């Protein structure tokens, strides 16, 4: 009688993420992380400097369009610091969500040839995004220190300690929503075309380019219903002292994030069993 070192069987529980198996394949996950990081700047002129250039160019464009032309309030903060604060976190969410949303489609050939826990792929996207976030976060900190040296109206506070949790919330929301969309795109490919358009609309529904305090109450209520709003506002409040902070709103975002992750895990586990038949 043969004894197999690895036995692949269908999952019995939809909530079973097989985290032990994911840990067993951690080397593969880190290989994917390295691949994503290297391929981002491979065969480019500026190389890793693109991690700095991209948010800087975006910030300058926002300052010109939304600050100088549209005259949107920045809550008394220097415009460059205000926009870079929102862009730093938003870029992380946007990239994780967009890439996770097409993980089945983008890796169909690999999934069809070799077995590994499918959860490894979206997790590698989240972790590779952390590298880019860290670099852009460093840029934000340097700019923050500069404005503090210039005695600008910037007042960091102890809520900075919430930063790791805010990053986790962003990752969880992106992972949960991305797994749901990715699972649906195996059958409804039209959703792929809506992802880029939808992520742009979602940015305008999140206080990235404007503070919640500048909105009329009837619109502020709608924006606060967006679970990403409390994360961005808390981040901005912690590092600049400007904006709003509410434990209730952050609690709402936390409940929403982990509920979304649970739903995403259920749908992802259900679809991964048969997605090769429809992708």
N, C-alpha and C positions, 0 to 999 in steps of 0.2 A: 504494500500500500504506500502510495507516494504522499509525502508531506510537503505542501506548498509553503514557500516563504511569504507569499502575498496572495490574498484571495479577494477578488473584486466581486461584490454582491450589490444588488439594488438596496438603496436606503429604505429602512422601514419607517423612520420618522422624518417628517418634513422639516422639523426643527433641529434635526441632528446635523450639525455643521462639520462633524468629524474633525474637530480641532487637533486631536492627537495626530491624525493622519497629515493634516496641514503642517504641523510642527515637524513631522518626519520628512516632509518635502521642503523644509525651510531653505536648504541650499539652492533648490530650484527657484524659489521665490526671490532670493537675493540675486540670483543670476539674472532674472527678469528685471529686477530693479536696476542692476548695473547696465543691462542692455538698453533700457529706456533712457538712462542718464547719458550714456555714451552716444547713442544715435541722435540725441537731440542736437548736439553741436558738431557731430562728425562731418567733415568736409565743408565746414563753414569758415569764413575768414576771421570772424571775431571769436569763434569758439565759445567757451563758457561765459564770456562777457555778455552774451545774449540774455543771460539770466538777469543782468542789471539793465541792459539797454531796453528790453521790452517794457518793463514797468515804468521806466523813466520816460520813454516816448509816449506811452499811454497817459501818464500823469500830466505831461506837458500839454498834450492835446486836450485833456479834460480842463486844465487851467484856462486854456484859450477859449474853448467852446462854452463850457458851463460856468466858469468863473468870470471871464472878461466879457463875453458876448451875452450869455443868458443871465448873468449877474445872480446866480444861485448862491444863497448864503452858505458859508462854511463854519458857522457857529463861532466866529471870532478867531479861528485858527488860520495860520498861513495856508493859502490854497494848496501849495505843493504838498505839504505835510498831510492836510486833510484828505486829499484824493489818494495819495500813496498809501495811507492807512487803510482805506477801504479796498483798494486794488490788491494789496498784499494778500489779504484773506480771500477776496473774491476769486482771484486767479487760481488759488489752490482748489477751492470748491469747484470752479468751472472746469478745470482740467480733469479732476478726479471723476466728476459726474459724466462729462462728455466721453472720456475713454472707457469708463465702466459701462456706459450705455450701449456700446457697440462691441463689447468683449467677446460675445458669442460669434458675431459676424466676422470680426477681424481675425479670430483665431480658430476658425472652423477647420482649416486644414490640419493644424496641430492637434486639435481635440480629436480629430478622426483617426489619427495615426498612433498616438501614445496616450497611456492613461496616467493621470495625476489628478489630485483633488482640484476640481474646477475653481474652487474658491481661491486657490493660490493666485490665479490671474488677476482678479479684481483687487485682492489684497496687495499685490505687487504694485499696482497702479497707485494705490493710496500711499504706500511707502516711498515710491519713487517721487511722488509729488511732494513729500516732506522735504526731500533734498532741495528742490527748487524753492519751496516755501522758506526754508532756512536761509538760503542765499538772499532772497528778496527781503526777508525779515531783517537781515543784517543791514541791508541798504536803508531800510526804514529807521532802524535804531541810530545809524550814523547821522541821518538827516534830523532825527529827533534831538540828538545831542547837540548838533549844530545850532538849532533854534533855541535850545535851552541856554547855550553859551551866549547867544544873541539876546537873551532875556525876553524872548517872545512869550506870548500868553499860552504857555504849555506847562501843565502840571501833572506829571505822572503820579500815580498813587498805588496803594497796596493791592488794588484789584488786578494789578499786573500778575499776581500769583495765580489768577484764573486762566492765564494764557494757555497752558497745556490742555486744560479741560475744554477751552474754546476750540482748540485745534481738533480735539477728539470729536466734539460735536459736529464740526464741519465735515470731518472724515466720515462719520457715521451717517449723516444725512446724505452725503454724496454717494456713499457705498450702498445704502438702502435704496435710494431713488434710482441709482444707476443699475442695480441688479434687477429691479422691477422693469425698467425700460428695456434692458438688454434681453430679458426673458420674453417680453412682448414682441420685440423686433424679429425674433426667430419665426414668428407667424405673421406679424403685421409689419412688413418692411417699410410701409409709409412713414412710420414713426421716426425712422432714421433721418428723413428730410426735415423733420420738425425740431430735432434736437438743437441744432445751431441757432435756429430762429427762436426757439423757446428759451434758451439760456440767456439770450440777449434781453428778451422781455422780462425774465425773472430778475435780471440785474437792475432794471429800472423799478422793479417792485421791491428792491432792497436798498437801504440807505447807504449806497456806495458813493454816489455823487451828490447827495444832499443829506442834511441832518433831519431826523424826525421832528425836531423842534420847529423847523421852518414850515411844516405842513399844517393845513387847517385840520381841526379835530376829526372831521368826518373822513378825511383821507388818511390821517395818521392811524386811525383804528384799523383800516384795511392793511396798511403796511406792517403794523405790529402783529397782524395775524400771520405774517410770513415768519416762520421759525428762524430763518437766517438773519432777520432784522436784529433780534436781540443779541446774536453773536457778534455781528459787526459793530453795533452800538456799544456793547460792553468792551470790546477790544479798543475802540476809539476812546471811550471814557477812561479806561485803565491807563492808557499811555499818554493821553493829552489832557485829561481832566475836563474835556468838553463833550457834550452830548448827554445822553440819558442812560441810566442804569436801573434795572428793576429785577429783584430776585424772582418775582412772580413771572415776568416775561422770560427770564432765563430758564426757570423751571418748566414753563410751557414748551420751550424749545427742546429741553432735555427729554421730556416725555414723548414729544413728537418724533425726535430723532431715533430713540431706541425702539419705539413702536414701528416706525418706518423700516428700521433694520430687521425687525422680526418678520414683518410682512415680506420684505425683500428676500429674506432667507428662505421662507416657505415657498415663494414662487420660483426662486432660483433653483432650489433643490428639486422641485417638481419638474421644471422644464429641462434641467440638465440630463435627465434620464433619457429623453427622447428627442432633444433638439437636433441631433444629427439627421433625423428623418425629415425635418422641415426646413433647416437652414439652407 
